[in-house]
C-alpha cells in the first residue's frame, strides 16, 4: 500500500513503513479493534489492515515479504 505526502504538491506515493505494519499487527493481535477501527486509528484503509491481518495469520509474523 502507499500513501500520498501532503507536503509534496506532485503527490508522490510512498510505501507504508514496516514500523506501521508492525504496530497494526500488534494492535490486531491484542484485539484492540476491528479492521475499520484500526484503519481509522492508524490512518490507513481497512483493506490494508485486512491485508496485514491475513499475512500475519498465514505466515505467523507481520514482516513484509522480501
N, CA, C and O atoms as CSV, one atom per row, in Angstrom:
chain,resi,resn,atom,element,x,y,z
A,1,UNK,N,N,0.823,-1.170,0.000
A,1,UNK,CA,C,0.000,0.000,0.000
A,1,UNK,C,C,0.874,1.242,0.000
A,1,UNK,O,O,2.049,1.200,0.362
A,2,UNK,N,N,0.292,2.309,-0.400
A,2,UNK,CA,C,1.027,3.553,-0.485
A,2,UNK,C,C,0.208,4.698,0.085
A,2,UNK,O,O,-1.015,4.609,0.194
A,3,UNK,N,N,0.892,5.766,0.446
A,3,UNK,CA,C,0.201,6.958,0.923
A,3,UNK,C,C,0.762,8.158,0.217
A,3,UNK,O,O,1.900,8.138,-0.250
A,4,UNK,N,N,-0.028,9.206,0.134
A,4,UNK,CA,C,0.371,10.444,-0.530
A,4,UNK,C,C,0.947,11.415,0.483
A,4,UNK,O,O,0.385,11.605,1.562
A,5,UNK,N,N,2.042,12.013,0.144
A,5,UNK,CA,C,2.634,13.021,1.013
A,5,UNK,C,C,1.915,14.345,0.785
A,5,UNK,O,O,1.889,14.858,-0.334
A,6,UNK,N,N,1.329,14.897,1.850
A,6,UNK,CA,C,0.624,16.168,1.738
A,6,UNK,C,C,1.592,17.312,1.483
A,6,UNK,O,O,1.212,18.343,0.928
A,7,UNK,N,N,2.839,17.130,1.885
A,7,UNK,CA,C,3.829,18.188,1.710
A,7,UNK,C,C,4.284,18.323,0.265
A,7,UNK,O,O,4.769,19.380,-0.137
A,8,UNK,N,N,4.136,17.282,-0.502
A,8,UNK,CA,C,4.635,17.275,-1.873
A,8,UNK,C,C,3.487,17.560,-2.836
A,8,UNK,O,O,2.551,16.768,-2.940
A,9,UNK,N,N,3.556,18.666,-3.527
A,9,UNK,CA,C,2.464,19.040,-4.442
A,9,UNK,C,C,2.380,18.100,-5.633
A,9,UNK,O,O,1.355,18.063,-6.314
A,10,UNK,N,N,3.443,17.335,-5.900
A,10,UNK,CA,C,3.432,16.376,-7.002
A,10,UNK,C,C,2.697,15.098,-6.602
A,10,UNK,O,O,2.524,14.199,-7.424
A,11,UNK,N,N,2.267,15.014,-5.351
A,11,UNK,CA,C,1.552,13.867,-4.820
A,11,UNK,C,C,2.346,12.577,-4.992
A,11,UNK,O,O,1.854,11.593,-5.545
A,12,UNK,N,N,3.567,12.604,-4.511
A,12,UNK,CA,C,4.429,11.433,-4.587
A,12,UNK,C,C,3.892,10.329,-3.675
A,12,UNK,O,O,3.501,10.602,-2.540
A,13,UNK,N,N,3.869,9.107,-4.152
A,13,UNK,CA,C,3.390,7.971,-3.377
A,13,UNK,C,C,4.567,7.330,-2.675
A,13,UNK,O,O,5.648,7.208,-3.252
A,14,UNK,N,N,4.364,6.918,-1.426
A,14,UNK,CA,C,5.401,6.252,-0.647
A,14,UNK,C,C,4.815,4.991,-0.028
A,14,UNK,O,O,3.623,4.922,0.270
A,15,UNK,N,N,5.673,3.997,0.160
A,15,UNK,CA,C,5.241,2.752,0.790
A,15,UNK,C,C,5.044,2.962,2.284
A,15,UNK,O,O,5.739,3.773,2.895
A,16,UNK,N,N,4.108,2.240,2.871
A,16,UNK,CA,C,3.940,2.279,4.317
A,16,UNK,C,C,5.177,1.668,4.959
A,16,UNK,O,O,5.779,0.753,4.399
A,17,UNK,N,N,5.552,2.157,6.109
A,17,UNK,CA,C,6.749,1.674,6.799
A,17,UNK,C,C,6.491,0.319,7.448
A,17,UNK,O,O,5.353,-0.052,7.734
A,18,UNK,N,N,7.593,-0.411,7.672
A,18,UNK,CA,C,7.488,-1.682,8.377
A,18,UNK,C,C,7.044,-1.456,9.813
A,18,UNK,O,O,6.364,-2.299,10.399
A,19,UNK,N,N,7.431,-0.309,10.384
A,19,UNK,CA,C,7.029,0.022,11.745
A,19,UNK,C,C,5.500,0.135,11.838
A,19,UNK,O,O,4.893,-0.366,12.784
A,20,UNK,N,N,4.896,0.783,10.867
A,20,UNK,CA,C,3.438,0.914,10.852
A,20,UNK,C,C,2.788,-0.453,10.726
A,20,UNK,O,O,1.814,-0.744,11.420
A,21,UNK,N,N,3.312,-1.286,9.857
A,21,UNK,CA,C,2.790,-2.646,9.674
A,21,UNK,C,C,2.857,-3.414,10.995
A,21,UNK,O,O,1.908,-4.110,11.357
A,22,UNK,N,N,3.975,-3.288,11.715
A,22,UNK,CA,C,4.142,-3.994,12.978
A,22,UNK,C,C,3.182,-3.455,14.047
A,22,UNK,O,O,2.614,-4.236,14.810
A,23,UNK,N,N,2.997,-2.135,14.109
A,23,UNK,CA,C,2.081,-1.556,15.089
A,23,UNK,C,C,0.650,-2.003,14.826
A,23,UNK,O,O,-0.101,-2.272,15.763
A,24,UNK,N,N,0.274,-2.082,13.559
A,24,UNK,CA,C,-1.062,-2.568,13.203
A,24,UNK,C,C,-1.208,-4.032,13.604
A,24,UNK,O,O,-2.229,-4.422,14.171
A,25,UNK,N,N,-0.192,-4.847,13.312
A,25,UNK,CA,C,-0.241,-6.271,13.630
A,25,UNK,C,C,-0.335,-6.503,15.135
A,25,UNK,O,O,-1.088,-7.366,15.586
A,26,UNK,N,N,0.423,-5.740,15.909
A,26,UNK,CA,C,0.386,-5.884,17.370
A,26,UNK,C,C,-0.983,-5.490,17.912
A,26,UNK,O,O,-1.548,-6.193,18.750
A,27,UNK,N,N,-1.515,-4.369,17.436
A,27,UNK,CA,C,-2.836,-3.919,17.882
A,27,UNK,C,C,-3.905,-4.949,17.513
A,27,UNK,O,O,-4.824,-5.200,18.293
A,28,UNK,N,N,-3.784,-5.538,16.337
A,28,UNK,CA,C,-4.741,-6.550,15.907
A,28,UNK,C,C,-4.615,-7.805,16.761
A,28,UNK,O,O,-5.622,-8.385,17.166
A,29,UNK,N,N,-3.385,-8.227,17.035
A,29,UNK,CA,C,-3.167,-9.424,17.854
A,29,UNK,C,C,-3.711,-9.235,19.268
A,29,UNK,O,O,-4.160,-10.195,19.894
A,30,UNK,N,N,-3.674,-8.023,19.765
A,30,UNK,CA,C,-4.198,-7.730,21.104
A,30,UNK,C,C,-5.719,-7.577,21.106
A,30,UNK,O,O,-6.339,-7.463,22.164
A,31,UNK,N,N,-6.312,-7.576,19.913
A,31,UNK,CA,C,-7.765,-7.450,19.813
A,31,UNK,C,C,-8.255,-6.044,20.114
A,31,UNK,O,O,-9.319,-5.870,20.708
A,32,UNK,N,N,-7.492,-5.044,19.709
A,32,UNK,CA,C,-7.822,-3.661,20.020
A,32,UNK,C,C,-8.874,-3.050,19.099
A,32,UNK,O,O,-9.181,-1.864,19.223
A,33,UNK,N,N,-9.422,-3.822,18.194
A,33,UNK,CA,C,-10.500,-3.309,17.352
A,33,UNK,C,C,-10.621,-4.055,16.049
A,33,UNK,O,O,-9.790,-4.896,15.704
A,34,UNK,N,N,-11.684,-3.724,15.328
A,34,UNK,CA,C,-11.930,-4.318,14.012
A,34,UNK,C,C,-10.987,-3.693,12.981
A,34,UNK,O,O,-10.238,-2.766,13.289
A,35,UNK,N,N,-11.037,-4.209,11.773
A,35,UNK,CA,C,-10.219,-3.642,10.696
A,35,UNK,C,C,-10.520,-2.160,10.516
A,35,UNK,O,O,-9.608,-1.348,10.357
A,36,UNK,N,N,-11.787,-1.815,10.542
A,36,UNK,CA,C,-12.168,-0.411,10.344
A,36,UNK,C,C,-11.704,0.480,11.496
A,36,UNK,O,O,-11.262,1.606,11.268
A,37,UNK,N,N,-11.802,-0.013,12.720
A,37,UNK,CA,C,-11.354,0.760,13.882
A,37,UNK,C,C,-9.842,0.981,13.813
A,37,UNK,O,O,-9.365,2.096,14.026
A,38,UNK,N,N,-9.094,-0.077,13.516
A,38,UNK,CA,C,-7.640,0.044,13.433
A,38,UNK,C,C,-7.222,0.931,12.260
A,38,UNK,O,O,-6.260,1.693,12.359
A,39,UNK,N,N,-7.945,0.827,11.163
A,39,UNK,CA,C,-7.634,1.660,9.997
A,39,UNK,C,C,-7.781,3.137,10.339
A,39,UNK,O,O,-6.928,3.952,9.988
A,40,UNK,N,N,-8.847,3.469,11.014
A,40,UNK,CA,C,-9.067,4.856,11.398
A,40,UNK,C,C,-7.988,5.317,12.375
A,40,UNK,O,O,-7.467,6.426,12.261
A,41,UNK,N,N,-7.660,4.458,13.332
A,41,UNK,CA,C,-6.638,4.790,14.337
A,41,UNK,C,C,-5.271,5.057,13.710
A,41,UNK,O,O,-4.568,5.981,14.118
A,42,UNK,N,N,-4.894,4.241,12.710
A,42,UNK,CA,C,-3.569,4.360,12.105
A,42,UNK,C,C,-3.554,5.166,10.805
A,42,UNK,O,O,-2.491,5.379,10.221
A,43,UNK,N,N,-4.709,5.609,10.355
A,43,UNK,CA,C,-4.776,6.444,9.159
A,43,UNK,C,C,-4.501,5.724,7.860
A,43,UNK,O,O,-3.888,6.274,6.945
A,44,UNK,N,N,-4.966,4.468,7.786
A,44,UNK,CA,C,-4.797,3.665,6.570
A,44,UNK,C,C,-6.167,3.125,6.165
A,44,UNK,O,O,-7.149,3.321,6.882
A,45,UNK,N,N,-6.235,2.457,5.035
A,45,UNK,CA,C,-7.506,1.872,4.597
A,45,UNK,C,C,-7.771,0.579,5.373
A,45,UNK,O,O,-6.844,-0.078,5.846
A,46,UNK,N,N,-9.049,0.231,5.493
A,46,UNK,CA,C,-9.381,-1.002,6.195
A,46,UNK,C,C,-8.894,-2.209,5.395
A,46,UNK,O,O,-8.621,-3.265,5.966
A,47,UNK,N,N,-8.785,-2.055,4.079
A,47,UNK,CA,C,-8.269,-3.142,3.251
A,47,UNK,C,C,-6.806,-3.434,3.583
A,47,UNK,O,O,-6.375,-4.587,3.562
A,48,UNK,N,N,-6.041,-2.368,3.893
A,48,UNK,CA,C,-4.637,-2.560,4.258
A,48,UNK,C,C,-4.537,-3.313,5.593
A,48,UNK,O,O,-3.702,-4.204,5.742
A,49,UNK,N,N,-5.375,-2.959,6.545
A,49,UNK,CA,C,-5.371,-3.657,7.838
A,49,UNK,C,C,-5.743,-5.117,7.625
A,49,UNK,O,O,-5.141,-6.010,8.221
A,50,UNK,N,N,-6.732,-5.358,6.778
A,50,UNK,CA,C,-7.135,-6.736,6.475
A,50,UNK,C,C,-5.985,-7.511,5.847
A,50,UNK,O,O,-5.776,-8.684,6.158
A,51,UNK,N,N,-5.248,-6.861,4.971
A,51,UNK,CA,C,-4.106,-7.491,4.313
A,51,UNK,C,C,-3.011,-7.856,5.329
A,51,UNK,O,O,-2.437,-8.943,5.269
A,52,UNK,N,N,-2.732,-6.938,6.254
A,52,UNK,CA,C,-1.740,-7.204,7.300
A,52,UNK,C,C,-2.212,-8.366,8.172
A,52,UNK,O,O,-1.429,-9.249,8.520
A,53,UNK,N,N,-3.493,-8.357,8.519
A,53,UNK,CA,C,-4.071,-9.420,9.352
A,53,UNK,C,C,-3.960,-10.780,8.664
A,53,UNK,O,O,-3.551,-11.760,9.287
A,54,UNK,N,N,-4.317,-10.842,7.398
A,54,UNK,CA,C,-4.251,-12.105,6.658
A,54,UNK,C,C,-2.816,-12.599,6.549
A,54,UNK,O,O,-2.556,-13.793,6.698
A,55,UNK,N,N,-1.890,-11.694,6.291
A,55,UNK,CA,C,-0.481,-12.085,6.169
A,55,UNK,C,C,0.029,-12.634,7.501
A,55,UNK,O,O,0.736,-13.641,7.534
A,56,UNK,N,N,-0.333,-11.965,8.597
A,56,UNK,CA,C,0.113,-12.405,9.922
A,56,UNK,C,C,-0.442,-13.785,10.255
A,56,UNK,O,O,0.276,-14.625,10.797
A,57,UNK,N,N,-1.685,-14.024,9.942
A,57,UNK,CA,C,-2.294,-15.314,10.243
A,57,UNK,C,C,-1.717,-16.434,9.371
A,57,UNK,O,O,-1.541,-17.559,9.839
A,58,UNK,N,N,-1.431,-16.130,8.131
A,58,UNK,CA,C,-0.909,-17.149,7.209
A,58,UNK,C,C,0.551,-17.483,7.498
A,58,UNK,O,O,0.933,-18.653,7.474
A,59,UNK,N,N,1.371,-16.465,7.773
A,59,UNK,CA,C,2.813,-16.660,7.915
A,59,UNK,C,C,3.293,-16.609,9.369
A,59,UNK,O,O,4.480,-16.794,9.638
A,60,UNK,N,N,2.384,-16.360,10.294
A,60,UNK,CA,C,2.682,-16.310,11.724
A,60,UNK,C,C,3.669,-15.206,12.092
A,60,UNK,O,O,4.358,-15.306,13.106
A,61,UNK,N,N,3.742,-14.167,11.288
A,61,UNK,CA,C,4.520,-12.965,11.587
A,61,UNK,C,C,3.999,-11.843,10.695
A,61,UNK,O,O,3.283,-12.083,9.724
A,62,UNK,N,N,4.371,-10.616,11.043
A,62,UNK,CA,C,3.863,-9.467,10.286
A,62,UNK,C,C,4.889,-8.879,9.347
A,62,UNK,O,O,4.607,-7.906,8.648
A,63,UNK,N,N,6.083,-9.459,9.322
A,63,UNK,CA,C,7.143,-8.901,8.465
A,63,UNK,C,C,6.737,-8.968,6.996
A,63,UNK,O,O,6.071,-9.903,6.554
A,64,UNK,N,N,7.150,-7.972,6.275
A,64,UNK,CA,C,6.849,-7.885,4.847
A,64,UNK,C,C,7.694,-8.899,4.085
A,64,UNK,O,O,8.783,-9.274,4.518
A,65,UNK,N,N,7.177,-9.325,2.965
A,65,UNK,CA,C,7.940,-10.225,2.090
A,65,UNK,C,C,9.140,-9.485,1.514
A,65,UNK,O,O,9.045,-8.298,1.200
A,66,UNK,N,N,10.267,-10.175,1.373
A,66,UNK,CA,C,11.459,-9.510,0.793
A,66,UNK,C,C,11.307,-9.169,-0.659
A,66,UNK,O,O,12.225,-8.613,-1.262
